Amino acid sequence: MAGHRNRLVENVIENNATSGEGAGIRIRGVVNDLEFSKNTIRDTRASGGRTQSVGIQIEEKVGQVTLIDNDVRAERKVVDLRPGKK
């Protein structure tokens, strides 16, 4: 069972990851047809304490993902690890 055909709309996602380099949203596994729309993804901690350096991370086996009008405040807005993606 996987999270196919899900939408995440108009949410605030902040201050994820407790150590190292983390992502606000990490999409994993074999999933398809996901939509992320009008979300705010950020780390509001002081600059020395920020660990959410990636806004959205899409891992290797993930299928179609649609990103629409998200406000991503991170060093790297989107990290797409799927083959053939940048």
N, C-alpha and C positions, 0 to 999 in steps of 0.2 A: 504494500500500500504506500502511495506517495502523494505528495501535495500538488497534484496537477490542477490547472485552471483556477488558480487562486489570485485574488487581487488584494493589495495592501494600499489603502487610499487615505490620505490626509491624516497621517500619524506623525508624532514626534518621537524620534529614536535617538537617544543621547547617552553618552558616557558609558558605552560598552567597553569590555575588555578591562581586566584588572592588572595585567602585566604584559610586557612585550608589545607586540604590534597587533592590534585587533581591528575588526571591522564592525561598523554599525549594523550592517546586514550581511550575513554570509549564507549564500545559497549553495546547498550541497545535494549530492545524490542524483538519481535519475528522475528529474521532474521536467515538466513541459508547460508552456502556455501560462507563465506567471506575469503579472502586471504590478508594477510599483509606480504609483501616480500621486503627485502632489504631497509627498512626504518631506519632512525636515529631518535630516540626518546630521548630527553634530556631536562634538565633544566640548562641553562647556567648562571643563576643569582648567585650572591655571596652566599656562604653557609648559611648565616643567612636569606636570602630572598627567598630561594627555597620553592616552594609550590607544585611542581609536583613530589610527592614522589612515585607514581605508574607509570610505563611505559604504560602498557596495562591492562585495567580492563574489564573483560567479565562478564556481569550481568546474573541473574538467568534464563531468558527465551531465551537466545541466543542459536542457534543451532551450527552447525559445523563451526569452525574457524580454519584456517590453518595459522601458523606463520612460516615464512621461512627466516633465515639469517637476522633478524633485529638487529640493534645495539641499545640496550636499556640501557640507563644510568640513573638508578633510584634506590632508596633504595629497592623497590620491583619491579622486572621486569614485572611479570605478576600476577595479582590477578584474579583468576577464581572463580566466585561465583555460578556457575552452580551446581546443585545437583550431588554428586558423584565425583566432581573435587576438587583438592587441590588448 
